[in-house]
Amino acid sequence: MVRGRRAFLGALGLFSGLLVAAFFAAPRVVGFSPNPDSPHVPSTAPVRLQFNRPMDRISVETRFSMVPDVSGRFEWEGNSLSFHPIEPWSPGQEVAVRLAPGSRSTRFLPILGTLSWSFRVGEPRLAFLWPSDGPADLYLITLPSDEWVRLTESEAGVLEYVPAQGGSAIVYATLRKDGVSELRRMDLVSREDRLLLECAAVRRCQAPAISPEGDLLAYEQFEWQTSDSGGRVPGPRQVWLLELQDGAEPVQVPPPGQVTSSPIWSPNGLLSFYNSSLRAVGLMWPEDLLPINMIPNGLGLLGTWSPDGDYLLLPEIVFPDEETRGAAPAFFSHLFRVEAETALVEDFSLGSVEDASPAYSPDGEWIAFARRYLDERWTPGRQLWLMRADGTQPRQVTEDPELNHASFAWSPDSSSLAFMRLSSADLNRPPEIWIADLEESNLRLLVEGGYLPRWIP
């Protein structure tokens, strides 16, 4: 009897020990985002799950669901799963996320229970740099409340920035007091601020451009040189490429002996940049770093990609023909649409104009650009114009002869346009950020002393 009781207690202890071991060995979700309390979740923010064990990926993906249901892609990094929606959620919409029972680890142990939570999508916001008369930092402003949120507190100023991955993050270049420049990435949901690349004070890294998939960073780099007068001047610029994974080293975009700058990505993942040595715009796939096209261009100002990635719209110098050369200016600046695959070029401008700063609307219907006439209608400032995506129906939006209009940024729904305004008559006057409601045909001032506005969906 005593022996049987001991055997029973031993078996019970062994079973309890196995249960405890199984409990601690079972996979669990140890983190997720967006958090239910996260304010201003971007409309294309990825949903992330962090597990404590390597997971059987198919078992997780087939049990993952959301309401409302949206199409998207899964992406794994170690024990972390990210779901990236293809179509954005509507502002103010509540999104419910659920991981049903049955997800298991690679050791076939199941997750115990169901995980579910919800978050609310925020309204679109406008990012910008401020102030213009000193070291600037990144800010966000929420419309229509016009509430400011400061994102960075840099030592010597933020140089440039670009939204990444559909607005869920911002990649920016910043300067430290010791002269070191840094390229960093800030997650706009978690506010995690991560160093991507540090450049010693003898050189400068700037003009960051993040690939559509978020896995590649293109940027400019130059080394400081000493001028004949003993001052410090920037050396030739080159475009570099960095894979955003641990241990990756930057690679210079070829050819190494030529001057390259201004990297921007197409929505299809094509890298474009300006080659000053060849006076041409280069287009290349980052996988092999071989140009697929070189587009002659003497102006050196890259423009904008169409939302479908088929066309690059950029300004270029045009010289008048023999018949009109006597009465015309020495040259014009027209906007040319270039087909990426064939390099076929089409002139979107007419006559004696100086067109610049093109920007496609997200729906692909319109192009905003700046225009100044170079005939008897000349004014000191460039005005905001709109035209159809095929170059037709141009119309003027602003009429402020002394003011330059630039840095056009479309709202995610293509209904309004943020832009920067600068005085050509008073160079001490700070720049201003304005917004144009294109449906209501009205303009209003948003930020005095701010610049480089860009929308966060």
C-alpha positions as CSV (number, residue, x, y, z in Angstrom):
1,M,0.0,0.0,0.0
2,V,2.8,2.4,0.9
3,R,4.8,1.3,-2.1
4,G,1.8,2.0,-4.4
5,R,1.2,5.4,-2.9
6,R,4.9,6.3,-3.4
7,A,4.7,5.1,-7.0
8,F,1.5,7.3,-7.5
9,L,3.1,10.3,-6.0
10,G,6.3,9.8,-8.1
11,A,4.2,9.5,-11.3
12,L,2.2,12.6,-10.3
13,G,5.4,14.5,-9.6
14,L,6.9,13.4,-13.0
15,F,3.7,14.4,-14.7
16,S,3.7,17.8,-13.0
17,G,7.3,18.3,-13.9
18,L,6.5,17.6,-17.5
19,L,3.6,20.0,-17.4
20,V,5.9,22.7,-16.0
21,A,8.6,22.0,-18.6
22,A,6.0,22.0,-21.4
23,F,4.6,25.3,-20.1
24,F,8.0,27.0,-20.1
25,A,9.0,25.4,-23.4
26,A,5.7,26.4,-25.1
27,P,5.9,29.3,-27.6
28,R,4.4,32.6,-26.6
29,V,3.8,36.0,-28.1
30,V,6.1,38.3,-26.1
31,G,5.3,41.6,-27.9
32,F,3.0,43.0,-30.6
33,S,2.3,46.3,-32.3
34,P,0.6,48.7,-33.0
35,N,-0.2,48.9,-29.3
36,P,-3.9,49.6,-28.5
37,D,-2.8,52.8,-26.8
38,S,-0.6,53.9,-29.8
39,P,-1.7,57.4,-30.9
40,H,-1.7,58.3,-34.6
41,V,-1.1,54.8,-36.1
42,P,-0.2,55.3,-39.8
43,S,-2.7,53.9,-42.3
44,T,-0.1,51.6,-43.7
45,A,1.7,50.6,-40.5
46,P,2.7,46.9,-40.4
47,V,1.3,44.7,-37.7
48,R,4.1,42.9,-35.8
49,L,4.2,39.8,-33.6
50,Q,7.3,38.9,-31.6
51,F,7.6,35.2,-30.4
52,N,9.9,33.7,-27.8
53,R,10.6,30.6,-29.9
54,P,11.3,29.9,-33.6
55,M,7.9,29.3,-35.2
56,D,6.4,27.1,-37.8
57,R,5.6,30.0,-40.1
58,I,2.8,28.5,-42.1
59,S,0.9,27.5,-38.9
60,V,1.1,31.2,-37.8
61,E,0.2,32.8,-41.1
62,T,-2.8,30.6,-41.6
63,R,-4.2,31.5,-38.2
64,F,-3.5,35.3,-38.5
65,S,-6.5,37.4,-39.3
66,M,-7.7,41.0,-39.2
67,V,-11.0,42.9,-39.3
68,P,-11.5,44.6,-41.7
69,D,-9.7,42.1,-43.9
70,V,-7.0,43.5,-46.2
71,S,-4.5,42.0,-48.6
72,G,-0.8,42.2,-47.8
73,R,2.4,40.3,-47.4
74,F,4.1,38.5,-44.5
75,E,7.7,39.1,-43.7
76,W,9.8,37.2,-41.1
77,E,12.9,38.3,-39.4
78,G,14.1,35.7,-36.8
79,N,11.2,35.1,-34.4
80,S,9.4,38.3,-35.5
81,L,6.5,38.4,-38.0
82,S,5.4,41.5,-39.8
83,F,2.2,41.9,-41.9
84,H,2.4,44.7,-44.4
85,P,-1.0,45.8,-45.8
86,I,-1.1,46.7,-49.5
87,E,-4.0,49.0,-49.3
88,P,-4.2,51.6,-46.5
89,W,-6.9,51.6,-43.8
90,S,-9.2,54.6,-43.5
91,P,-8.3,57.3,-41.0
92,G,-10.1,56.8,-37.7
93,Q,-10.9,53.1,-38.5
94,E,-10.6,50.5,-35.8
95,V,-8.6,47.4,-36.8
96,A,-9.0,44.1,-34.8
97,V,-6.1,41.6,-34.9
98,R,-6.4,37.9,-34.0
99,L,-4.1,34.9,-33.7
100,A,-6.2,31.8,-33.4
101,P,-5.2,28.7,-31.4
102,G,-3.1,26.1,-33.3
103,S,0.0,28.2,-34.1
104,R,3.0,26.1,-33.1
105,S,6.8,26.3,-32.8
106,T,9.3,24.4,-34.9
107,R,9.3,21.8,-32.1
108,F,5.5,21.3,-32.7
109,L,4.5,22.8,-29.3
110,P,1.3,24.9,-29.7
111,I,0.6,28.4,-28.4
112,L,-1.7,28.2,-25.4
113,G,-4.8,30.3,-26.0
114,T,-5.9,33.1,-28.4
115,L,-4.3,36.5,-28.9
116,S,-6.5,39.4,-29.9
117,W,-6.3,43.2,-29.7
118,S,-7.3,46.2,-31.7
119,F,-5.9,49.7,-32.5
120,R,-7.3,52.8,-34.2
121,V,-5.8,54.3,-37.3
122,G,-4.8,58.0,-37.0
123,E,-5.4,60.9,-39.2
124,P,-2.8,61.8,-41.8
125,R,0.0,64.1,-40.5
126,L,2.4,66.5,-42.1
127,A,6.2,66.1,-41.3
128,F,8.5,69.1,-41.6
129,L,11.8,70.6,-40.4
130,W,11.8,73.6,-38.0
131,P,13.3,76.2,-37.5
132,S,14.8,77.5,-40.7
133,D,17.2,79.9,-38.9
134,G,19.1,77.4,-36.7
135,P,19.6,73.7,-36.1
136,A,16.4,72.1,-37.2
137,D,14.5,69.1,-35.8
138,L,11.7,66.9,-37.2
139,Y,8.1,67.7,-36.3
140,L,4.7,66.4,-37.1
141,I,1.5,68.4,-37.3
142,T,-1.9,66.8,-37.1
143,L,-4.7,68.4,-39.2
144,P,-7.1,70.0,-38.7
145,S,-6.2,70.6,-35.1
146,D,-2.7,71.9,-36.1
147,E,-1.2,70.2,-33.1
148,W,2.6,69.9,-33.2
149,V,4.6,66.9,-32.0
150,R,8.4,67.0,-31.8
151,L,10.1,63.8,-33.0
152,T,13.9,64.5,-32.7
153,E,16.2,66.5,-30.4
154,S,19.4,66.5,-32.4
155,E,22.7,67.9,-31.3
156,A,23.4,70.0,-34.4
157,G,20.3,69.7,-36.5
158,V,18.5,67.3,-38.9
159,L,19.8,67.7,-42.4
160,E,17.2,65.8,-44.5
161,Y,14.6,63.1,-44.1
162,V,12.3,60.8,-46.1
163,P,9.2,58.8,-45.0
164,A,9.7,55.1,-45.3
165,Q,7.6,52.0,-45.7
166,G,4.3,53.7,-46.4
167,G,4.7,56.2,-43.6
168,S,5.3,53.8,-40.7
169,A,8.9,55.2,-40.2
170,I,11.1,58.1,-41.1
171,V,14.7,57.8,-42.2
172,Y,16.8,61.0,-41.6
173,A,20.3,62.4,-41.7
174,T,21.4,64.3,-38.6
175,L,24.6,66.0,-37.4
176,R,26.4,65.8,-34.1
177,K,28.4,68.5,-32.5
178,D,31.7,66.6,-33.1
179,G,31.0,66.8,-36.9
180,V,29.9,63.1,-37.2
181,S,26.9,62.6,-39.4
182,E,24.4,59.8,-38.8
183,L,21.7,58.1,-40.8
184,R,18.9,57.0,-38.5
185,R,15.5,55.3,-38.7
186,M,12.6,56.3,-36.4
187,D,9.6,54.0,-36.1
188,L,6.5,56.3,-35.9
189,V,4.5,53.7,-34.0
190,S,6.9,52.6,-31.3
191,R,9.2,55.7,-31.5
192,E,12.2,53.5,-31.6
193,D,15.1,55.5,-33.0
194,R,17.8,53.3,-34.5
195,L,21.2,54.1,-35.9
196,L,21.7,52.8,-39.4
197,L,25.1,54.3,-40.3
198,E,27.6,56.5,-38.7
199,C,30.0,58.6,-40.8
200,A,33.2,60.1,-39.3
201,A,33.7,63.8,-39.2
202,V,36.1,63.7,-42.2
203,R,33.1,62.9,-44.4
204,R,29.4,63.7,-44.6
205,C,26.5,61.2,-45.3
206,Q,23.3,62.8,-46.4
207,A,20.3,62.6,-48.8
208,P,18.9,59.2,-47.5
209,A,16.5,57.3,-49.7
210,I,14.9,54.1,-48.5
211,S,13.8,51.4,-50.9
212,P,10.0,50.5,-51.2
213,E,10.6,47.2,-49.3
214,G,12.6,49.0,-46.6
215,D,15.6,46.7,-46.9
216,L,18.0,49.0,-48.8
217,L,19.3,52.5,-48.0
218,A,20.8,54.7,-50.7
219,Y,22.6,57.9,-49.7
220,E,25.2,60.5,-50.7
221,Q,28.6,60.6,-49.3
222,F,31.5,63.1,-49.7
223,E,34.8,63.8,-48.0
224,W,35.8,67.3,-46.8
225,Q,38.7,68.9,-48.7
226,T,40.8,72.0,-48.2
227,S,40.4,74.8,-50.7
228,D,43.2,77.0,-52.1
229,S,42.3,79.6,-49.5
230,G,42.6,77.1,-46.7
231,G,38.8,76.7,-46.1
232,R,36.9,73.4,-45.9
233,V,34.8,72.5,-48.9
234,P,32.8,69.4,-49.9
235,G,34.6,67.0,-52.2
236,P,32.9,65.1,-55.1
237,R,29.7,63.3,-54.1
238,Q,29.0,59.6,-54.6
239,V,26.0,57.5,-54.1
240,W,26.3,54.5,-51.8
241,L,24.0,51.6,-51.0
242,L,23.6,49.8,-47.7
243,E,21.6,46.6,-47.0
244,L,19.8,47.1,-43.7
245,Q,20.8,43.9,-42.0
246,D,23.4,43.2,-39.2
247,G,26.9,43.2,-40.4
248,A,26.3,44.6,-43.9
249,E,28.9,47.0,-45.3
250,P,28.1,50.0,-47.6
251,V,28.7,49.5,-51.3
252,Q,29.5,52.4,-53.7
253,V,27.2,52.6,-56.7
254,P,29.4,52.2,-59.8
255,P,31.4,53.5,-61.5
256,P,33.5,54.5,-58.6
257,G,35.5,57.2,-60.3
258,Q,32.5,59.3,-61.4
259,V,30.5,61.9,-59.5
260,T,26.9,60.7,-58.5
261,S,24.2,62.3,-56.4
262,S,20.5,62.6,-55.6
263,P,19.3,59.0,-55.2
264,I,15.6,58.3,-55.4
265,W,13.7,55.0,-55.7
266,S,10.9,54.1,-58.0
267,P,7.8,52.4,-56.5
268,N,9.0,49.3,-58.3
269,G,12.4,49.2,-56.6
270,L,14.5,50.8,-59.4
271,L,17.3,53.1,-58.1
272,S,17.7,56.4,-60.0
273,F,20.4,59.0,-59.4
274,Y,22.3,61.8,-61.2
275,N,25.7,61.2,-62.8
276,S,27.4,64.6,-63.1
277,S,30.4,63.1,-64.9
278,L,28.2,61.8,-67.7
279,R,25.6,64.5,-67.3
280,A,22.9,61.8,-67.3
281,V,20.3,60.2,-65.0
282,G,21.1,56.6,-64.3
283,L,18.5,53.9,-63.7
284,M,19.6,50.5,-62.2
285,W,18.4,47.5,-60.3
286,P,20.2,47.2,-57.0
287,E,20.7,43.5,-57.3
288,D,23.4,43.7,-59.9
289,L,24.2,47.5,-59.8
290,L,24.2,47.6,-63.6
291,P,22.5,50.6,-65.3
292,I,19.5,49.6,-67.5
293,N,19.3,53.1,-68.9
294,M,21.3,56.4,-68.9
295,I,19.1,59.4,-69.7
296,P,21.0,62.5,-70.9
297,N,20.3,65.5,-68.7
298,G,22.2,68.7,-68.3
299,L,20.2,70.3,-65.5
300,G,20.9,67.6,-62.8
301,L,17.7,68.0,-60.9
302,L,15.8,64.7,-60.4
303,G,12.1,65.0,-60.4
304,T,9.5,62.4,-59.3
305,W,8.3,58.9,-60.2
306,S,4.8,58.2,-61.2
307,P,2.9,56.1,-58.6
308,D,3.0,53.0,-60.9
309,G,6.7,53.3,-61.4
310,D,6.4,53.5,-65.2
311,Y,7.6,57.1,-65.7
312,L,10.2,59.5,-64.3
313,L,9.3,63.2,-64.7
314,L,12.3,65.5,-64.5
315,P,13.2,69.0,-65.6
316,E,15.7,69.6,-68.4
317,I,17.3,72.6,-70.2
318,V,15.8,73.4,-73.6
319,F,17.5,75.8,-76.1
320,P,15.3,77.8,-78.5
321,D,15.4,77.0,-82.2
322,E,17.0,79.2,-84.9
323,E,13.8,81.1,-85.7
324,T,13.0,82.2,-82.2
325,R,16.5,82.5,-80.8
326,G,16.8,86.3,-81.2
327,A,13.7,87.2,-79.2
328,A,13.7,84.3,-76.8
329,P,15.7,83.7,-73.6
330,A,19.0,81.9,-73.8
331,F,17.3,78.7,-72.6
332,F,14.2,77.3,-71.0
333,S,13.5,74.6,-68.4
334,H,10.8,72.1,-69.5
335,L,9.4,69.0,-67.8
336,F,10.1,65.7,-69.6
337,R,8.3,62.4,-69.0
338,V,10.7,59.5,-69.4
339,E,9.4,55.9,-69.8
340,A,11.7,53.8,-67.5
341,E,11.7,50.7,-69.7
342,T,12.3,52.3,-73.1
343,A,13.8,55.7,-72.2
344,L,11.3,57.3,-74.6
345,V,11.0,61.1,-73.8
346,E,8.0,63.4,-74.0
347,D,8.0,67.2,-73.5
348,F,5.3,68.2,-71.1
349,S,6.0,72.0,-71.3
350,L,5.3,74.5,-74.0
351,G,7.0,77.8,-74.8
352,S,9.1,80.2,-72.9
353,V,8.7,78.8,-69.4
354,E,10.8,77.7,-66.5
355,D,9.1,74.6,-65.1
356,A,10.5,72.7,-62.0
357,S,9.7,70.7,-58.9
358,P,7.1,68.2,-60.3
359,A,5.2,65.9,-57.9
360,Y,2.6,63.2,-58.9
361,S,-0.5,62.9,-56.9
362,P,-0.9,59.5,-55.1
363,D,-3.9,58.6,-57.3
364,G,-1.8,59.2,-60.4
365,E,-4.3,61.7,-61.8
366,W,-2.4,65.1,-61.4
367,I,1.0,66.6,-61.4
368,A,1.9,69.7,-59.3
369,F,4.8,71.8,-60.5
370,A,6.3,75.3,-60.3
371,R,6.3,77.6,-63.3
372,R,7.8,81.0,-64.1
373,Y,7.3,82.6,-67.5
374,L,10.4,83.8,-69.3
375,D,8.6,86.3,-71.7
376,E,6.7,89.5,-71.0
377,R,4.8,87.7,-68.2
378,W,8.0,87.1,-66.2
379,T,7.8,87.4,-62.4
380,P,10.5,86.9,-59.7
381,G,8.7,84.0,-58.1
382,R,7.6,80.6,-59.5
383,Q,3.9,79.8,-59.1
384,L,2.1,76.6,-58.3
385,W,0.5,74.9,-61.3
386,L,-1.4,71.7,-61.9
387,M,-1.8,69.5,-65.0
388,R,-3.1,66.1,-65.8
389,A,-0.8,63.1,-65.6
390,D,-0.6,63.1,-69.4
391,G,0.5,66.7,-69.5
392,T,-2.9,68.2,-70.5
393,Q,-5.1,70.8,-68.9
394,P,-2.4,73.0,-67.2
395,R,-3.9,75.5,-64.8
396,Q,-2.4,78.1,-62.4
397,V,-3.2,77.8,-58.7
398,T,-1.3,80.7,-57.0
399,E,-0.6,84.2,-58.2
400,D,2.0,85.8,-55.9
401,P,4.6,87.4,-58.2
402,E,7.2,88.0,-55.4
403,L,7.0,84.5,-53.9
404,N,8.6,81.2,-54.9
405,H,6.5,78.0,-54.5
406,A,8.4,74.6,-54.1
407,S,8.6,71.3,-52.1
408,F,5.1,70.1,-53.2
409,A,3.7,67.3,-51.1
410,W,0.3,65.7,-51.9
411,S,-2.0,64.4,-49.2
412,P,-2.6,60.7,-49.2
413,D,-6.1,61.1,-50.7
414,S,-4.8,63.5,-53.4
415,S,-7.3,66.2,-52.2
416,S,-4.8,68.8,-50.9
417,L,-1.3,69.9,-51.4
418,A,1.3,71.2,-48.9
419,F,4.1,73.4,-50.2
420,M,6.8,75.8,-49.2
421,R,6.7,79.5,-49.9
422,L,9.8,81.7,-50.0
423,S,10.1,85.4,-50.8
424,S,12.3,86.3,-53.7
425,A,12.3,90.0,-52.7
426,D,13.2,89.6,-49.0
427,L,15.8,86.8,-48.5
428,N,15.7,87.4,-44.7
429,R,12.0,86.4,-44.6
430,P,11.6,82.9,-43.2
431,P,10.1,80.2,-45.4
432,E,6.5,79.2,-44.8
433,I,4.5,76.0,-45.2
434,W,1.1,76.4,-46.7
435,I,-1.7,73.9,-47.6
436,A,-4.0,74.2,-50.6
437,D,-7.4,72.5,-50.4
438,L,-7.9,71.7,-54.1
439,E,-11.5,70.8,-53.7
440,E,-12.5,74.0,-51.8
441,S,-9.9,76.1,-53.7
442,N,-8.5,77.8,-50.6
443,L,-5.0,78.3,-49.1
444,R,-4.0,78.6,-45.5
445,L,-0.7,79.1,-43.6
446,L,0.4,76.2,-41.5
447,V,4.0,76.8,-40.3
448,E,6.2,79.9,-40.3
449,G,9.9,79.1,-40.4
450,G,9.3,75.5,-41.4
451,Y,10.5,73.7,-44.6
452,L,10.5,70.4,-46.5
453,P,6.9,69.3,-45.8
454,R,6.0,65.6,-46.4
455,W,2.8,63.7,-45.7
456,I,2.7,60.7,-43.3
457,P,-0.3,58.5,-44.3
